[in-house]
Amino acid sequence: PPPAAAAPSSSSSPAIGTRVEGRYANGDGSASWYGATIAAVHHGGAFVTLDWEDGDTAQRRQPKQHVRLPRASASAPRASAPGVPPPPPCKGL
């Protein structure tokens, strides 16, 4: 048989304290990815317990397939081009 596909994040067990995104099932049948930190690892890394960034206590135990490393955020600060000074801070807001 062909080899099994590798997990998207890593073939090793996830580490406690790692910042990740977890898949959270919404009430309407859809799911969304939310920021979390791995609080515990179970069954050799097959499942993890997450601490959600917003403090929610539901759906904390997730299979490793529902956990991924954070993706770059569109709101993350962007580096300036070399030699270009950053813009001045906003005033009066």
Sequence and secondary structure as in RCSB ss.txt:
>XXXX:A:sequence
PPPAAAAPSSSSSPAIGTRVEGRYANGDGSASWYGATIAAVHHGGAFVTLDWEDGDTAQRRQPKQHVRLPRASAS
APRASAPGVPPPPPCKGL
>XXXX:A:secstr
       SS SS   TT EEEEEEE TTS EEEEEEEEEEEEGGGTEEEEEETT   TT EEEGGGEE     TT
S     TT          
